[in-house]
Amino acid sequence: LRRRQRQMCIRDRYHTGLGIQRDETKPGYQHILLKPQPGTLEFMKGSVDSPYGVISAGWERKGDKIEYQVTIPVNTTATLFKNTQDPADTVELGSGTYTFML
């Protein structure tokens, strides 16, 4: 049981840091919510397997900004929440690779 709890904790931190979340209204990662939360780390990079392909994301501190790179698989869409303090500050994305300064 403890091992399972530890794995869930690591997975949750990983998903929170990278910001990759499922949109519960569109199952199977058909639409992805991107809400990166860097915290105190300097960088993070990773991926999530989905039925549509690999969703990858990563970020790195660049001075007082965060460079965020994400790859959205074919036949999926995503919403990037650029500012977690302002839920209206979003960008709609189709499949492809994108880089943003946050």
Secondary structure by P-SEA (a helix, b strand, c coil): caaaaaaaaaaaaaaaaaccccccccccccbbbbbbbbccccccccccccccccccccccccccccbbbbbbcccbbbbbccccccccbbbbbcbbbbbbcc
